[in-house]
């Protein structure tokens, strides 16, 4: 394993299909980047978010980022992203031109949820000059794979992430998988694979990396 360290990024674009996806998949990395010596501009976009879920998304992102993220909640239809492909593609094209992100955090391209896959596919179409890291979401489908990019998290950030997920998304509490032990278990498993000193890590799929 070669440790290159985590590069410095000036403009970070975080994309989530649903209101809690970014928090589940990559909020630890976001928190660590915001706490770095030269934190990036964080652009946080939730693509399907209406009514109660929109309120959760906006409050969660603002709280987790300490008000440092530029948060936008869109209203594409949950579960219908393939049918809204053209509109989402145009949205991403506008984001590319406006933000010109150095780093994009997005869904895994082989995620079993169709909305997640569409988001990932469009990222690779529209953000070809950006570093793209694909995060993972645990779910019933059993689609967790073998990621190849790991970011160790401190115990403090890992525990804060778990607590944040459980307290900021009450609409999800009736879901069987939305549990403390699930979130901690994924972080701990990836921590083992990353040989993380804290025992916790977030994992990503890096299809293409350029050494500069």
C-alpha positions in Angstrom: 0.0 0.0 0.0 1.4 3.4 -1.0 0.4 6.4 1.0 0.3 9.6 -1.1 -1.4 11.6 1.5 -4.7 13.4 0.7 -4.2 16.1 -2.0 -5.2 19.7 -1.4 -8.4 20.6 -3.3 -9.8 24.1 -3.7 -13.3 23.3 -4.9 -15.2 20.3 -3.6 -18.5 19.2 -5.1 -20.6 16.7 -3.1 -23.5 15.0 -4.8 -26.1 12.9 -3.2 -29.3 11.5 -4.8 -31.2 11.6 -1.6 -31.2 13.7 1.6 -28.8 11.6 3.7 -26.6 10.0 1.1 -23.7 12.5 1.4 -23.7 12.1 5.2 -23.7 8.3 5.0 -21.1 8.0 2.3 -18.5 10.8 2.8 -19.3 13.2 5.6 -16.2 12.1 7.5 -13.9 13.2 4.6 -15.8 16.4 4.2 -15.3 17.2 7.9 -11.6 16.5 7.7 -11.1 18.6 4.6 -13.0 21.5 6.3 -10.7 21.2 9.3 -7.5 21.2 7.2 -5.1 24.2 7.0 -6.5 25.2 3.6 -10.1 24.1 3.5 -11.8 23.9 0.1 -15.0 25.6 -1.0 -17.7 23.0 -0.4 -20.7 22.8 -2.7 -23.3 20.3 -1.4 -26.1 19.3 -3.7 -28.9 16.9 -2.8 -30.8 16.0 -6.0 -34.1 14.5 -4.7 -35.3 16.4 -1.7 -38.9 17.6 -1.0 -41.0 18.4 2.1 -39.7 16.9 5.3 -36.7 15.4 3.6 -35.7 18.7 2.2 -35.8 20.3 5.7 -33.7 17.5 7.0 -31.1 17.8 4.2 -30.7 21.5 4.6 -30.4 21.5 8.4 -28.1 18.5 8.4 -25.7 19.9 5.8 -25.5 23.3 7.5 -24.9 21.7 10.9 -22.3 19.2 9.7 -20.3 21.8 7.7 -20.6 24.5 10.4 -22.3 26.7 7.9 -19.3 26.5 5.5 -20.9 24.6 2.7 -23.0 26.1 -0.1 -26.1 23.8 0.1 -28.6 23.3 -2.6 -31.6 20.9 -2.5 -33.1 20.0 -5.8 -36.5 18.4 -6.5 -35.9 15.6 -9.0 -38.3 12.7 -8.4 -37.1 10.0 -6.0 -36.8 6.7 -7.9 -37.2 8.2 -11.3 -33.7 9.5 -12.2 -33.5 7.4 -15.3 -36.6 9.2 -16.7 -35.1 12.6 -15.7 -31.7 11.9 -17.2 -31.7 14.9 -19.5 -32.6 17.4 -16.8 -30.1 16.1 -14.3 -27.4 16.1 -17.0 -28.1 19.7 -17.7 -27.9 20.4 -14.0 -24.5 18.8 -13.8 -23.3 20.7 -16.9 -24.2 23.9 -15.2 -22.4 22.9 -12.0 -19.3 22.0 -14.0 -19.2 25.4 -15.6 -20.1 27.3 -12.4 -17.9 25.5 -9.9 -15.1 23.8 -11.9 -14.6 21.3 -9.0 -11.2 19.8 -8.3 -12.8 16.9 -6.4 -16.2 15.3 -6.8 -17.7 13.0 -4.2 -20.5 10.9 -5.7 -22.2 7.5 -5.7 -20.6 4.2 -6.6 -21.2 3.4 -10.3 -22.3 -0.2 -9.4 -24.7 0.8 -6.7 -27.9 -1.2 -6.8 -30.1 1.9 -6.6 -31.0 3.2 -10.0 -30.9 6.9 -8.8 -27.4 6.4 -7.4 -26.1 4.8 -10.6 -27.4 7.7 -12.7 -25.7 10.3 -10.5 -22.4 8.4 -10.9 -22.7 7.9 -14.6 -23.4 11.6 -15.2 -20.4 12.6 -13.1 -18.1 10.7 -15.4 -19.7 12.3 -18.4 -19.6 15.9 -17.1 -16.6 16.2 -14.7 -13.9 14.6 -16.7 -11.2 17.0 -15.5 -12.0 16.5 -11.9 -10.9 13.8 -9.4 -13.9 11.7 -8.8 -14.3 9.4 -5.8 -17.3 7.2 -5.5 -18.7 6.5 -2.0 -20.8 3.6 -0.8 -24.2 3.3 0.9 -25.2 0.2 2.9 -28.6 -1.2 2.1 -30.8 -4.3 1.6 -29.3 -5.1 -1.8 -26.0 -6.2 -0.4 -24.0 -4.2 -3.0 -21.0 -3.3 -0.9 -17.9 -4.2 -2.9 -14.1 -3.9 -2.8 -13.2 -0.2 -2.7 -9.6 0.8 -3.5 -9.3 4.3 -1.9 -9.4 4.7 1.9 -9.4 7.7 4.2 -8.8 7.0 7.9 -11.1 8.9 10.3 -10.3 10.0 13.8 -12.5 8.4 16.5 -14.0 11.8 17.2 -15.1 12.3 13.6 -16.4 8.7 13.2 -18.5 8.9 16.4 -19.7 12.4 15.5 -20.8 11.1 12.0 -22.8 8.2 13.5 -24.5 10.5 16.1 -25.3 13.0 13.4 -26.9 10.5 11.1 -29.1 9.2 13.9 -30.2 12.6 15.1 -30.8 14.5 11.9 -32.9 12.2 9.8 -35.9 11.2 11.8 -37.8 10.3 8.6 -35.5 7.3 8.2 -35.7 5.8 11.7 -38.2 3.1 10.6 -35.9 1.6 8.1 -34.4 -1.6 9.3 -30.9 -0.8 8.1 -30.7 2.7 9.5 -29.0 1.8 12.7 -26.0 2.8 14.8 -24.4 -0.7 14.5 -24.7 -0.7 10.7 -23.0 2.7 10.4 -20.3 1.9 12.9 -19.8 -1.6 11.4 -19.1 -0.2 7.9 -16.6 2.4 9.3 -14.9 -0.3 11.4 -14.7 -2.8 8.5 -13.1 -0.2 6.2 -10.9 0.8 9.1 -9.5 -2.7 9.3 -8.9 -2.8 5.5 -7.2 0.6 5.6 -5.1 -0.3 8.7 -6.4 2.9 10.2 -4.8 3.8 13.6 -8.2 4.8 14.9 -9.9 1.6 13.6 -12.3 3.7 11.4 -12.2 4.8 7.8 -14.4 5.8 4.9 -13.9 3.9 1.6 -14.2 5.0 -2.0 -13.9 3.6 -5.5 -11.3 5.5 -7.5 -11.6 4.5 -11.2 -9.0 7.0 -12.4 -6.3 9.0 -10.5 -3.8 11.4 -11.9 -0.5 11.9 -10.0 0.6 15.6 -10.1 
